[in-house]
Amino acid sequence: MLIRVADWERIRSGEITLQFRRWKRPTVRAGGTLRTSQGVLAIDAVDVVKRVTRAEAVAAGFPTVVALMSSVDGREGSLYRIRLRFAGEDPRIELRSSSDVDGLVLKDDALALLRLIAANPGVRAADLAASVGREKLPFKADVRKLKAKGLTESLEVGYRLSPRGEAYLRTLSPGP
């Protein structure tokens, strides 16, 4: 679920508590969380709605229902109201700045992926995937697993190792 950059501070402060999306089926679920580079969102409710009130439009960061609807009209699917709140900073940020890798063991395919990223920082996912004969979407899913362990970071284009990822590789091949 993409959130407008301009809305993030207002979500953090609690001023924005709703989002509206038109989906064939929801991409988030009530009781779940959504980790983003801006922080973690708690998803408190996801409901199909037929109409939106002015109070709901304001709670979603829009001055009017018309303004809100213009942002979601023209797309397929049902209109969903998502009640959300800021739940905290992204825990991966602190993890990836750590050099603590005690007990961390990667399987061979994950280690190969980590080394590929180390050798090719800033390279598009599609190009990295193609270089090892993989499809882009499964490749990106595997990179997200490394990111969840605090080993990589996303760049505007491509990826790079985090300090923790670099520390992990150093433990495998210590220098002189």
C-alpha positions in Angstrom: 0.0 0.0 0.0 1.6 3.2 -1.1 1.3 6.3 1.0 1.9 9.8 -0.2 5.2 11.2 1.2 3.4 14.4 2.2 1.1 12.3 4.5 3.8 10.6 6.6 4.3 13.3 9.2 0.5 13.7 9.6 0.2 9.9 10.1 3.0 10.0 12.7 1.2 12.7 14.6 -2.1 11.0 14.5 -3.7 13.7 12.3 -4.3 11.2 9.5 -5.9 7.9 10.6 -7.6 6.7 7.5 -6.6 5.8 4.0 -8.8 4.8 1.1 -8.0 2.5 -1.7 -9.8 0.9 -4.6 -8.8 -2.8 -4.8 -10.0 -6.0 -6.3 -9.0 -7.5 -3.0 -7.2 -5.8 -0.1 -3.4 -5.9 0.1 -3.4 -5.4 3.9 -5.5 -7.0 6.7 -6.9 -5.8 10.0 -4.6 -6.7 12.9 -1.5 -6.7 10.6 1.3 -4.3 10.3 3.0 -2.7 7.3 6.7 -2.1 7.5 7.9 0.8 5.3 11.0 2.9 5.0 9.1 5.6 7.0 8.2 3.3 9.9 5.7 0.6 10.9 2.0 1.1 10.4 -0.6 -0.8 12.4 -3.6 -1.7 10.4 -6.6 -1.6 12.7 -9.5 -2.1 10.3 -10.1 -2.8 6.6 -13.7 -2.3 5.4 -15.5 -2.1 2.1 -17.4 1.2 2.0 -20.1 2.5 -0.4 -19.7 6.2 0.5 -17.3 8.4 2.3 -18.2 11.2 4.8 -16.5 14.6 4.9 -15.1 13.6 8.4 -13.5 10.5 6.9 -12.1 12.5 4.0 -10.5 14.9 6.5 -9.2 12.0 8.6 -7.5 10.7 5.3 -5.8 14.0 4.7 -8.2 15.5 2.1 -10.1 18.7 2.4 -13.3 17.3 0.8 -14.9 14.0 -0.2 -14.5 15.2 -3.9 -10.8 15.6 -3.5 -10.5 12.1 -1.8 -12.6 10.5 -4.5 -10.6 12.0 -7.3 -7.6 10.2 -5.9 -9.3 6.8 -6.0 -11.8 7.0 -8.9 -11.1 5.4 -12.2 -9.6 2.3 -10.8 -11.2 -1.1 -10.6 -12.4 -2.8 -7.5 -14.3 -2.0 -4.4 -13.6 1.1 -2.2 -11.8 0.1 1.0 -11.4 2.3 4.1 -8.2 1.4 6.0 -7.9 2.6 9.6 -4.2 2.9 10.5 -1.8 4.4 13.0 1.9 4.9 13.3 3.3 2.0 15.4 6.9 2.9 15.5 10.2 3.2 13.7 11.2 0.4 11.2 13.1 -2.1 13.4 15.3 -3.0 10.4 17.0 0.4 10.6 18.6 -0.3 14.0 19.3 -3.9 13.0 21.1 -3.1 9.8 23.4 -0.5 11.6 24.5 -3.2 14.0 27.6 -5.2 13.5 26.3 -8.1 15.7 26.1 -11.2 13.6 26.5 -13.8 16.3 24.4 -16.8 15.6 23.4 -15.6 12.1 23.8 -18.3 9.5 22.6 -18.0 5.9 21.8 -20.8 3.5 24.0 -21.1 0.4 21.5 -19.4 -1.9 21.0 -16.5 0.5 24.7 -16.1 0.9 25.2 -16.1 -2.9 22.6 -13.3 -3.1 24.3 -11.3 -0.4 27.6 -11.6 -2.2 25.9 -10.6 -5.5 24.6 -7.4 -4.0 28.0 -6.7 -2.4 29.6 -6.9 -5.8 26.9 -4.9 -7.5 25.6 -2.1 -5.3 23.0 0.2 -7.0 22.2 -2.2 -9.8 18.5 -2.6 -10.7 16.8 -5.8 -9.3 15.8 -6.8 -12.8 19.4 -6.7 -14.0 20.7 -8.5 -11.0 18.1 -11.2 -11.4 18.8 -11.6 -15.1 22.5 -11.9 -14.3 21.9 -15.1 -12.3 19.1 -16.4 -14.5 16.2 -15.6 -12.2 12.9 -13.9 -12.5 12.6 -10.4 -11.0 9.7 -10.9 -8.5 11.0 -14.1 -6.8 14.5 -12.4 -6.7 13.1 -9.3 -5.0 11.3 -11.5 -2.5 14.6 -13.1 -1.5 16.2 -9.7 -1.2 13.4 -8.7 1.2 14.3 -11.7 3.4 17.9 -10.4 3.6 16.5 -6.9 4.4 14.4 -8.4 7.2 17.6 -9.7 8.7 19.2 -6.3 8.5 21.7 -7.3 5.9 20.8 -5.1 3.0 19.2 -1.7 2.3 17.2 -0.5 -0.6 18.6 2.4 -2.6 16.6 4.6 -5.0 17.9 2.2 -7.6 19.1 -1.3 -6.5 20.5 -2.4 -3.2 23.6 -2.3 -1.1 24.9 -4.2 1.9 24.1 -2.6 5.3 26.9 -2.4 7.9 25.5 -5.6 9.4 25.7 -7.3 5.9 29.3 -6.2 5.5 30.2 -7.4 9.0 28.6 -10.8 8.2 30.7 -11.2 5.0 33.8 -10.2 7.0 33.2 -13.1 9.4 33.2 -15.5 6.5 36.5 -14.4 5.0 38.5 -12.4 7.6 41.2 -10.3 6.2 44.9 -10.2 7.3 
